Amino acid sequence: MISVRRAGERGHANLGWLDTWRAFSFADYYDSNFMGFRSLRVINEDRVAGGGGFPMHPHRDMEILTYILSGALLHRDSLGSKTIMKTGEIQRITAGAGVEHSEFNYSLTEPAHLLQIWVTPETTGLEPAYAQKSFVDAPVGRFTLAASRSGRESSISIHQDVDLYIGKFTDQTTDFKIQPGSALWLQATDSGLSVNDIPLVAGDGAAVIDEPAVVLAARGAAHFLMFDLK
């Protein structure tokens, strides 16, 4: 079964400095039908205006991933990290027992476009930690493993049995076999992808349950994230 979460059906808020679309319930947006998908709790598509950002605020017991689609963010946290996140980079914060951080657009004039992703960890009270890696050169024509529990294939390690892939394909079709008991969530960042002949536009998400495999087709260039949730 494939259920599509259309981009325009997501929760939406525009705060001036932040224009955000929420696939799942978050902050003041609540929908009992969309509380997450397995261990995937949040996917927010954020556009942060030049000079705008999130001031220092706390988190705990969550794996927080940020994927920069365009622009750059300046990150600071209570662990002493101070970094610039650029296009194509993924950041992971293990909030664990508690951490504070801030994220501000590094540019005063150009917007930053990103996906904010929360994954519920397997264990609470973990030691807070930070990691960051660039995937801007992820090759076209195959899946690139960006995050995993084991950190295999030079991916970022996370405290949950989830494989996060970056997909970049151009005018081609590829199959992805789904292991028994697993489910997929696909998040399209442009409008070039279809899954089992179902077209997705930018911002669409698709939950795949009880399928042995999916056929992913790129019409022109397709860029997306795929979560393999155990």
N, C-alpha and C positions, 0 to 999 in steps of 0.2 A: 504494500500500500504506500502511495506517495501522497502526502498532503502538502499543498503549497500555501505558504504564508505570504500573501501578496504585499508588495512594498507599501502601497497606499492604505492598507488595512492596519498597519502597525500603529502603535501609540506615537503621538507627535507632540512636541513642545518646542516653541521658539522663544528663547529668552533674550533675543537681541544678539548677545555675544555667542550664544549657542543655539544651533538648530539641530534637533536630535529626533531620530526615529527609533522606536523601541520594539523589537520583535516580541519581547516578553514583558510581563508586568515589572515595572521599575518606578521607584519614587512615587509620584502622584498618579501614574498610569497603572490601572489595575484591570485585568481581565482574567477571570477564574479559568478560562479555557487556555490561557497562555501564561503559565507560571514557570516555564522552562521546558527543557526536553532532556530527559535522563539527567546526567550531571551538568548539562549545559544550562546555566541559569540566566545569563544576560547576553544579548547581542544588541548593542546600541550603535547605530550609525550616526556619528557626530560630525558636525561642521562647526569649527571654532573660528570666530572672526579674528582678524588681526588684533593683537594685543589682549585678546580675551583668554580666559582659562579658568581652571578649577583651583581655588585656593587650598591651602593645607587642610586636609580632612582625614579622618581615621577609617581604617578597614580592619577586619579580622576574619579569620577562618574562610578565606576565599583565595582561589588562584585567579589573578587578574591579568588578562592578556590584552595588549594594545597593539593593533596593526595599523601602521600609518599608510594610508592610500595616497595622499599627496600633502605636501607641506612639511612642517616640522614642529615638534613640541619640546619645550624645556621641562625636564623632570627633576624634581627634588624630593627627597624623602628622609624620614627619621633614621634611616640606616646610614646616612651620610652620602648617599648617591646623588650626584648632580650630572645629568647627561642630556644630550640633545638626541631626540628620536627623529630620524629622517624617513623619507619615503622608502617603503619596502622593508622597514625594520619592524621586528616584533619584540615587545618588552613583556617580561613576566614578573609580577610581584606575587610572592607567597606572603599573604597578609598574616596567616597563622595566628600567633598569640596577640598580634596587634602591631600596626604600622600606620604612620601618617605620611601622606605625600601630596604634592601639588603638580599640576600639569598646565602649562601656559603655552599659547601659540608663540613660537620663537620669532615670528615676523609680526611687526606692528601693522602691516598693511594687507598681507595675503592670507586667505583662509587656510586652515588645516583641516583635512578630511581623514577620518579614522574610524575603525571599528573597535569598540570597547567590549570585551568579552569576559564574562565571569564563569568559572567552572568550580563547582562544589568539590572540595578536596576529600580524599578518602579518610583523612585523620584531622581532628581539630587540635588546636594548640601548638601547631608546628612553629619552629623557629623562623621568623621572618627572613626573607631572602629576595634578591633581585637578580635578574638576568636580562640580557638584551643581545639581539643578533640581527644582522642584515640579511634579507632574502631578496634584495633588489635584483640580483643576477640569477634568480631562480630560472632554470632553463624552460624554454617553451617546448611542449610536446610530451611532458611527463609530470607526474605528481612529485612535489618536493615536500618531504616530511619536515614540518617546522617545529612541532612540539609533540612530546610523547612522555609516557611515564618513565621509560628507561633512558631517555636521552639518546637513543640510538640514531645512527646516520647523521651525527652532529646536530641533532635537533635540540631544542630547549627542553629541559626536563620539567614535568609538572607532576603534582601529587594526585593523580587520578589516571585511571586506565582509559585514556583518550588519545587518539592519534589525530593531530591536526595537520592537514595537507594544504599547501598552496597549489592551485591548479592554473596553469597557463597553457592554453591550447589554441591553435589557429587552423581552421578549416579541416578538422579531423574528428574522428569518432574513436572513443576508447571505452573499454569495459572496466568496471571495478567490481571485483568479487567481494561479497559481504559474508563474513564469517558467521556461523550459527550463533544466535543470541545477540549479535551486534545490530546497531541501527546507525543511520547516517543523518547528518544535517548538512545541507549545502546552502551556502550564502553567496549569492551572486553580487559581484561588484560592478558588473556592466551587463549589457543585454545580449551577449553572444552565445549563451549556454542553453541547452535543452537537456532534460533528464528523462529517459524513456519516452522521448518525443513530446514531452511537456516543455514548452518554451518558458524560460525565466528571464525577466528583465532586471535591471539594476535595482538592488534592494530586496528582491524576492528571496525568500528562504524556502527550503523544501525538506520535510521530514520523510525519511525512507524507513519503513518498518516491515519486517517479515518478507523481505525480498532477497533472493539468492545473489542478485547482482543488479547493477544499473548500467545503462548505456548512456554515456555522456557525449554529446555532440556539440562541437564549436562551429558556429556560423560566423565566419570571420574570426576575430580575436575574442577569446573568452577568458575572463579572469574571475576566480572564485576561491572561496575557502570551503574545505570539506572536513567535517568532524566525524571520525569513526569512533562511536561511543560503545564501549563494551558493556 
